[in-house]
Amino acid sequence: MSSSNAGLDDSLRKKIIEKPGVVLDDPNVMRALVAANERAMGSNIVDLRGIAMERLETRLDRLEDTHRSVIAAAYENLAGTNQIHRAVLRLLDPESFAEFMEVLRGDLRDILRVDALALILETTQEEAGAAVERVGDILKFTESGFVQSYLAQERAYGGDRCVTLRQIQAGPARLYGERGADLRSEACLRLDLGAGRLPGLLVFGAEDPHQFTPQHGTDLLTFFGGVFERCMRRWLS
């Protein structure tokens, strides 16, 4: 055995010669070898190839992080799509308006994983006496213009479809009841209930301040809002 290999075990040396890829594919081992080579060259020599490799390694790390982020986002988007599809199918099940409201009170809130839900319908002053607000229920009747004023706090997202995602200090008790004090974010879906009818509003409240933020996409909620308002038109006709 030569002096240069005096510190290397024969079995280990044989393994490296038989399978050099084991060393080349291990980033920690390669870093140690490069560092040892730089120390052997001395401080007056600059290894440009080593610098280039280090930069390539940094770029590779960034690409791997991006790759993981893209995959995570894809899985999250798929999960969100499946969630909305389940919610839409559940909306189509009821055969009466009473059953439809029961779906909103129970299954829909569970499927969408929200902590509070409210459906707001505007009424004219003439109708206000007959349409008394049902405190504590998810169905709320409000004066004409309420939807627009409530949404005026934030610009809507999604073009013609009015979908607003925002963080809040608390949800108004008028809409959410006692649960409003614990809410920290909400999604507001403006509903077009057809020609000659005042607009409606479907709101979801969450205790998590990051569940609904303006940075999130609104495509899925836009689709859901379109289905929901068509269901409402059927019950109102």
Secondary structure as UniProt FT lines:
FT   HELIX           3..5
FT   TURN            6..7
FT   HELIX           10..18
FT   HELIX           21..24
FT   HELIX           27..41
FT   TURN            43..44
FT   HELIX           48..91
FT   HELIX           97..105
FT   HELIX           107..112
FT   STRAND          116..123
FT   HELIX           125..128
FT   TURN            129..130
FT   TURN            135..136
FT   STRAND          139..143
FT   TURN            144..145
FT   HELIX           146..151
FT   TURN            152..153
FT   TURN            159..160
FT   STRAND          163..167
FT   HELIX           173..176
FT   HELIX           177..182
FT   STRAND          185..191
FT   TURN            195..196
FT   STRAND          200..206
FT   TURN            209..210
FT   TURN            214..215
FT   HELIX           219..236
//
